[in-house]
């Protein structure tokens, strides 16, 4: 609620009262006995002290309808007052017991025919039962209250009927119960709000940690795709250039040039990725994320490293959104990297990307290492490679299957649903 619609929260007096209330609640939490003692002292000063200093004949009506009460000695009067007030010290810890003790003293006092203003402690005890006690004991407390008030109503009903006096006394008791119950509900609501706020704070922290973990996974996957692919190409080109430098210097120079191109491309992609991580959203994206159109250049770079790469495409691939194109590019890139790493530079690779209806089919197969050597299998604990491809495909409701091909090579096939769009254009998040 804003200060325009409700100016009271900004008032200096309200701020002072709020601060004072918070200090008192903190004091009460740290020292329970302070408030209990203060209640007893206040009741004593307001209700007991006038009885000790003045007349104790009680309330009177007109002379022809005088209501008389027993005049107690000062010691007896003080003893009854202490017996009525002292149980209030435990009214929050054992409220029903305190109420029962005060009710018993109340019955003894009225059986002696005495009137004491300290009887207000019975209402305070009933209020405490409604506020602090077990709710299943509240009906019993109310029944006891009715039972002890009936003789009082009969005793003081001189000018008016017993029912009118009893109605007044029960109304006061009902007000005490209602006030205690209202305070109980309010405290329960405040406790629920505090627990809800704490739960929301924990949930917010968990969402932040989950988002951070997801972002770290995404960055690790992108870093693996960029660095793993380009380093595999660079290493293969460097080995081939070192071998060709002795027999064919021009091919060694060409290999070095290709190494430089691969390194510059990797550096550019890393800069773009780190720029996104640093949340430089106001910087224009001069080098957009790769897509289907960049698969020709990707195959050319792998082809320069030695493998014979054939690329076939089919369907309206340009109609795919940027996220789908980036995901297909990364799957092909990872599959080509694995072919170069495990099958070597003398393998033949066939890359097929086609759009058939609502499905995008990506297939990369190689002929395996030369001389029919057995291709090494994936590591016992796969890293980001195959897992990254499966995660990317799962974002679009697709699957990735990788395994040995019938001719001894290796095949990676992804089937993707082009109707899925988990993120904004630009790639899966």
N, C-alpha and C positions, 0 to 999 in steps of 0.2 A: 504494500500500500504506500503510495507516494505521500510526500509532505503536503501536497496541495489538497488532497482529499481528506487527510487526517493530520492536522498540524500538531496535535498533542505530543506525538513521539519526539518532536524536535524541541518541545518546551523545556526550559531550564529546570522547572520544578519536577517534571516527569523524568528527566535524566537523573536528577538527584535521587528521586525515589527509587528509580531502577538500580542505581549504584548502591544505595543503602540496602535495598532488598537482597541484592547479590551478596553484599558483605554479611548480612544477617544469616542468609542461608549457608554461607561458607562457615560462619562461626558455629551455627547449629550442627553442621556435619562434623566439625572437629570437636565440639564440646556439647554433647546432648544434654547434659545436666543444666546448662545455663538457661535455656528456654523453659525447661520444666520448673526450675527454681523461680524464674521470673514470673511465670503464671501463678504460682502459689503466693508469691509476695504481693502481686497486684490484687488478687482475690482477697487476700487478708486485709490489705489497706482499704479496699473499696467496700467490703461487705462485713468483715469480722470486726474491724476496729470500731465502727459505729455501735455495734452491739456491746462491746466491752466498755465503751465510754458512756453510753446512754442507757435509756430504759429498754427493757426487754419484754415488755408486755405484749408486743406484737401489734399488728394493725387493728384499728378500732373503727367501729361504725358509729352511728348515732347513739345517744345515751340509752335509748330503749332497746337497742340491738347491739350491745357491747359484746365483742368477741374477746374473751380473756384467755391468756396462756399462762403456763406455769413460769414463775419467776425463779430462775436457777441461780445458785451461787456463782460467784465469779470463777472459781476453780472448775466447777462442773461445766460451765459455759465454755471456758477455754479448752477443756479436754474434748468436748464434743466438736468444737471448731477444728482442733488439730486432727481429730479422727476423720473429719470430713475433707480436710485439705491435704493431709499427708499422702493419701493414695494417689493424688494427682501427679506426684513425682514419677510414678510408674505408668502413667496413662498411655504412653506411646509404646512401651515395651510389652506390657501385659494389660491391654485396655479392658478386656472383659473382667479380669480379676479385680482391677482397680474399681470398675463400676460396681461390681458385686459387693465389695467392702463398703463403698460409700453408701450404696442402697441399704445395707444392713445397719449402718450407723444412722441413716436417715429414719429407718423404721423405729430404732431405739429412741431417737430424739422425739419423734412425734408420739410415741407411746407414753413418753413422760409429759406430753402436752406442752412442749417447749417450741418456740418459734425462733429460728436463727436464719439470718440472711446468708450464712455460709452454705445454705442448701443449694445455692446456685452451682456448687461443685458437682451436683448430681447431673445437671444439664451438660456441664463440661465433660464429664465422664461418658455420658451417652454420645455426645458429639465425637469423642475420641474413639469409641467403639465403631461408629460408622466410618470414621476416617482411617483408623489404623488396625482395627481388629479383623478377625475372620468374618466374612459375610454370612456364613452359616450360623454364627452366634448372634447376629444382629436381631433376628426375630425373638430370640430368648431375652435379649436385653430390653427390647420394646415391651414384651409381656411383663417383665419385672417392673418396668417403669409404670405401666398401667396399674399393676397391682399395688404399688406403693402410693400412687397418687389418689386412688379411690378413697382411702381413709382420710387423706388430707382434704379432699373435696367435701366429704361429709362433715368434717370438723369445722371448716370455715364457712359452710353454707348456712348463713343466718338470714341475710336480707334477700338473697337470690336463691334460685333452685340449685340443687346438687348438680344437675346436668349442665347448667350454664358454667358453674365453677369447673366441673370436670372437662368441659369443652375447652375452656381457656387454658387449663393446665396441659391438656393433651396437645393443644395447638402449639404451645411453647415447646413441648417435647418433640413434636413433629418437626418444628423449625430447626431444632438442634440436629435431628437426624438428617434432614434434607441438606443442611449446610455441610455437615460432615461428608455425606455422600457426594455432594457436588464437588467438594474439594478433592475427594478421592478420585472421581472421574477426571478432573482437570489434571491432577498429578499423573494419572495413568496415560492421559493423552500426551503430556509433555515428555514422559519417559519414552513413549512410542515414537514421538517425533525425534528425540535425541538418538534413539537406536536406529531410526530410519536414516537420519543424517549420517551417522557413523557407517551404516551399511552402504549408503551411496558413495561415501568417501572411499571406502575400501573397494567398491565396485569400480569407481573412477580410476583408482590406482591400478587395479587389475587390468582394466581396459588399456591404460597407458602402457603397462608392461607388455600386454599382449600385442598392442600395436607396434611397440618397439621391437619385440621379437619377430613379428611378421616382417617389419621393414628390414631388420638385420638379415633375415632369411632371403628376402628379395634381393638385397644388395649383394649378399654372398653368391646367390645364383647368377646374377648379372656379372659379377667379378669373375666367377668361374668361367662363364661363357666367353667373356672378352679375353681374359688373360690366358686361359687354357687353350683356346683356339689359336690365338695369334702366336703364342710361344711355341706351340707344336709346329706351326708353319715356319716360324723363324728358325727353330732348331733344325728342322729338315732341310731348309734352304741353306743354312750355314754348313751343315755336314756335306750337302751336295756341292756347294761352292768350294769348300776346302779340297774335296776330291778332284773337282774339275780345274782347280787353279793350276795344277801341274801339267795337265794334258791339253786343256782348252781354256786359256786365260779369259777369252771373251765370255764364255759361259760362267766363269767365276765372277766376272764383273756384273753380269746380269743377275746372278744369284744375290750378290751384295745389294744391288739396286732393289730387288724384290724384298730383301730383308728390311731395308730402310722403309719401303712402302708399308709393309706389315706392321713395323714398329710405330710408324706415324699414325696408322689407322687405330692401333690399340691405344696409343696415347690420346687420340681424339675421343674415342669412346669412353676412356676412363675419365677424362676431363668432364665430359657431358654427364656421366653418372655421378661424379662427385659434386657437380654443380646442382644436380637434383637433390642429393643428400643434404647439401648445405641450404636447401630451400631457396635457391636463387630464382624464384619464379618470375621476377621482373626482368630477368635477362633473356633476350630473345634466343630461341633455339636455332642457332645457325646451322647445325648439323642434325637433322631430324633422325629419329630412331630408324634403323633399317627395316625394310619390308620385303615383300615378294619381288619387287623390281630389283633389289640388290642381290638376289640369289645368283644371277649371272656373274657378277663381280666376285662373289664368294667362291663359286666354283672355279673361276679363273685363278684365284689366289691358290686354292688347293691344287689345281692343275699345274701351276708353276712350281709347286713343291715336289712334283713327280707323278702323283696318281693320274690316271686317265679318267676324267670325270665327264659324264654325260648328263645333261639336264633336260628334262621334258616337263612341260606344263600344259595344263588344259583347263578350260572353263574361264569364266570372267573373274579372274583373280584380283583385278584392280578394284572390284566392288567391295572387297572385304575391308572391314574397319582396321584402323592402325594397330589396335591391340592384337587382333587375329593375325595380321601380317607379321608383326614383331614376334609373336609366339611361334608361328610356322618357321620364320627365319632362324630363331634360336634352336629349334629342334633340328633343322637341317644342319646348322653350324655345329652343334654338338655331335651329331651322327658322323659328319665328315671328319671332325677332329678325332673321334674314336677310330675311324677307319685309317686315318693317317698314322695314329699312334700305334695301333695293334697290327694292322695289315701291312704297314710300311709304304714307302713311296712308289712301289711297283705294282700296286693293286689297281683294279678297275672298279669305278664306283658309278652306279646309276642312281640319279636323283629324279624322283617323280613327284610333282605337286599338281593336283587336279581338284577342281571343284565340281562335285556331282550332286546336284540338287541342294540339299541343306547340309551336306557333309563335305568337309575338306579332307582329302586323303594325302598324306605325306609318307613317302616310302624312300628309304635310302638303303641300298644293298651294295656290298663290295664282293670282290672275287676272292678275298682272303690273301694271305701272304704268298709270295712266289714259291715255285717248286712244290706246291701242294703241301707246304708245312702247315701244321695244325695251328690254328689261330688260338692265342691265349684267351681264356675266358675272363669275365669281369672279376674285379677284386672281391674277396669274401664279404667285405663291408663296403658297398658302393657309396661313392661320395655324392657330389652335387650333380654329376652328369646325368645318369639315367633317372635318378630321383627328381632332378630339375625338370627333365622332359615330361615325366609323369605329372608333376605338379602343374606345369603349364597346361597340359592337356586337360587335366581335371577341372581347371578353371573354366573351360569351355565345354564341359560335359563330355569330354573325349577320353580316349584310352591310348596308351602307347605299349606296343609289344616289341620286345627285342630278343633276338636269339640267333642261333646258328642257321644259316641258309642250307638248302639241300646240296648246293654245289661246293660246300666247304667254306663259304664266306660268312658274312654277318649281315643281318637284315634288321632294320628298324622301321616299324610301321606305326603311324599315328592316324587315328580317325577322330575328327573334331566336328563339333556341332556349330555351324556358323550362326544359328539363331540365338546362341548364348552370347551375352555381353556383360561380363561381370564387372567391368570397370569402364571408366571414361575413355574416350579415344586417346590413344597414346600408350596403351598397354595395360596388362593386368596389374593390379596393385598388390 
